[in-house]
Amino acid sequence: MPKHPVWVDDMIGRDALKLRFVLPMLGALALLPSNVQAQDAGLGAAGELVDPDILRVCADPSNMPFTDESGEGFENRLAELVAAKTGRKSVAYTWFPVVAGFVRNTLAANRCDIIMGYAQGDELVQNTNAYYRSSYVLVHPKGNGMEGVETIEDPKLTGKKIGVVESTPPTANMAANKLLRTAKIYPLAVDTRLTASMGEVMIKDMLAGKIDAAVMWGPMAGYYAKELGADLTIVPLVKEKTGSRMSYRITMGVRPSDQEWKRTLNR
């Protein structure tokens, strides 16, 4: 889930992301330099504390389909592309779970120079230009009577047990339509080094009949539906007329002081 400002503290959206499924250019990334461990920054352009030789990235070590320690996430591959395009020799990671304090303990602490996949509009970071847009989606098994539903306002959802992650934008829309009374609420921030992603948990609960549907960040829905071999209907929630918006622009996050670095990334 992406929209950090509507969450709490400096949490980064993990279902952060994305019908941002993978940009066409990713196929060319296999030959780019491999990752190395993060290190202290040198002095970059305009005296900014941005390493001029290594792209230092802060990321969650277990947050598929976005990032993981083995480099399988599409944000890992995008980071390789950014490194190549900005003249860096390699990518180095500082791993930290997406929980309260993520920005404070990583980017703000000078342990990295960039956060991939950051929702536009958060004051904790300076946003680059957006490089994709994604939305929350409604996910449900085929043939369960929800065919044709395109908004949270649809009466067909009344009385259904719908999974949703607490404090994310869809909860406001669900509350306005009295859907939280029968909803199953999942925790917002979990350390996925220790427990499964809530995206994975929701899809498994749906397949087990514990919930009728789920409202979740699009890329996670698509990824876990495929991983679990689930034949599900996935509907982007882009037609909401009231309440919180369900679609967000995704950027890279840098320190507010790193103006030249931001300009470099925007070129």
N, C-alpha and C positions, 0 to 999 in steps of 0.2 A: 504494500500500500504506500502510496507515495507522498501524500501531502503533509509534510512535516509541520507546517504552521498550525494545522487543525488538530494535530496530535498533542503531545506534551513534551516539554524540555526540548532536547535536540535529537529526537528520534528520527531515523530515516525510514522512509517507506520501504517496506520490503515486498509487499505484493504490489513495492517499490516496484513494481514495475511491470508493467509494460505489455501492451500488445505490441510492444517494442520488439517483437520477435524478429529474429536476427536479421540485421541489415544485410543487403546483398553483398557488401564488400567483405563480410567476414570470411568468406571462403578463401580469400587471399592471405589470411593472417597466419596460416600454419607455418610459414617459413620465417616469421619475424623472431627477434631474439627472445630467449626464454627468461622466465622470472628469476630474480635473485632476492635475497633478504634485504629488508629496508636498512638504510643507514642515515647518518646525519646529513643535513643539507649543506651544500656549498652556497656561495653567494651568486645569485643569478642577476638578470638584467635589472637595471635601475636600483641596485642594492637590495633587491628583494631576496628573502630567504627561500629561494626556489632552486633546487638542484639543477644545474644546466646540463648534466650528463645522464642522469637517471630519472625516470618518471616515478616519483614516490607516491604510491596510491594507498589510501586507507580504505579497507573493505571488510565486510563480514566474511569469515572463513567458511561458512556453511549456509549459503543463502541462494540456492539455485532457484530459478535459472540464471541468476544475475552474477554472483561470484562464488568461488570456493577455492580452497587452498591448492587444489590440483590444477587450477586454471581452466576448468571446463565451462564456466559461466560466460554468457555472451558479453558481459561487461569486462571480464578478463581480456577477452579478445579485442574489444574496443580499446582497452587501455594499451594494448600492444600497437594498435593502429595509431593512437594519439602519440605514443612514444616515437614511432617512426616518422610521423608527420612533423613533429617538433624537434627533430634532430637528436633525440635521446638514444643512448646506446642500449638501454634495457629498461625493464620495469621492476620495481621493488615494492613489496607490500608491507604495510603494518596491519596486522589482523586484529580486529576488535569486533565483538558482537554488536549488532544493531539494537542496543538497549539505551536506557537513559544515560546520558553522558558521552555518547558516541563522538560528537563533534568536539566537545570540550577535551576529551582524552586523546584525540587523534589530530585532526587538522589544526585546531586552536593551540595544541601543545607542540606544534611544529614537527610532528612525527611523520607528516606527509605533506604533499603539495596539492593534492586533488582528491576529491571524492567523486566517483562515477555515479551516474543515475540519481541525481538529486532534484527533487521537485522544485519548480520555479516559485519564488516568492518567499523563501525562508530567510529571515534576517540574520540567522546564525552564520550564514555563508554569503559569499558573493556569487551570483549565478552567471554562468556563461550563457551564450545563446543556446536555446533549446535545440536538441538534435533528434528528438522524436516526441511523439505524443501518445498517451495510452489512457485507458479508462478502466473503471470497475466494471464487472460483468455479473450477470445472473447465470448461475450454473444449475442445471437440473437434469435428472435422468429423462431420456426420451420416453414419451408415452405416459407421462404422469399427470396429464391435465393442464400443464402450464404452457402448452404450445401457443405461440402468438403473443406471449407476455413480453413487452419491451420496456416497461417502466416499473418502478417500485410502487407506483400508484395503482397498478392494475388490480381490480377486485379479485382476480383469480388467486392472488397471494394471501388473501385473508384466511386466517386460521392455519396456515402452513407453518411448519417448523423450519425456519430458515436460519442457516448458520451465518454469522457475521463477526468480524473482529471488533472488539470494543474500541470506542473512541475514534473510529475511522469515519470518513464522511458519510458512508451509507447509513450509519446508525441514526443520524439525524432525520434522514428521509424515511427510514423505517419507523421511527418514533412518531413522526407526523402522520403516518398512515396506520398507526396502532398495530404494527407488525412485531414490535419488540415483546409484546405480551406472550407470544408463542415462540419467539426466537431462541436459538441456542447461541450464547455469547462466548467467544473464544478470546483468550488473552492477547493483548496487543504486542507486547515485547517479550520474546522468549530467547534464551541463549540456545541457538540451534546446534551448538556443539554438544549440548546435553540433552536436548529434546527435539522431536521432529518439528518441522515447519508447520505452522497452523494451516497453510495452504494444503499440505499433504494430509494433515489430520482431517480437515473438512471434507476433502474428496473421499477419503476412506470412510468417514462417518456416513456420507451420502450413499456410498456403495453398500454399506452395511444396514441401510434403512434407518439410521439414527436421526437423520435430518432429511427433509424433503427437497431442499435446495440450499444454495449458498450464494451470498453476494461477496465477491472477493476481487482482488486486483487481477486484471486480465492475464498478464504473462504467467502468473503462478497457476491460474486455472488451466491454461493451455498446457503448461509443462507437466503438471501432475496428472492431468487427465491422460496424457500420452504415456507418461511413465507407468501408470497403473493400468493401462489398457482399458480405460473406461470410455464407453460410448455415451457421451453426455452432450446436451445442448448448451452452448455457451453464447450468451446474448450480450453484446456491449451495451451498457446503460448510457447511451448518448442522447436519449430523447426525454430526459427528465425536464419537466416544466417548472417545478418549484423545488425549494430546498437546496442542499449542498450540490455543487457540481460534481460530476462523476468522472470528468476527463481532465487530464493534467499534462502540461508540457514538462519534459524532463531535460535537465541540464547537467553540467558538471559543476561541482561546488569548489570554490577556492577561497582563500582568506580575503576579507574585505580590503586589506592593505596591498594585496598583490595585483595592482591595476595592469601592469605591463604583462604579467602572466595571463591574465584574463584576455587581454587583447591578442596575445599570441594564440590562445586556444580558439578565439573567435575568427581567426583569419581563414 
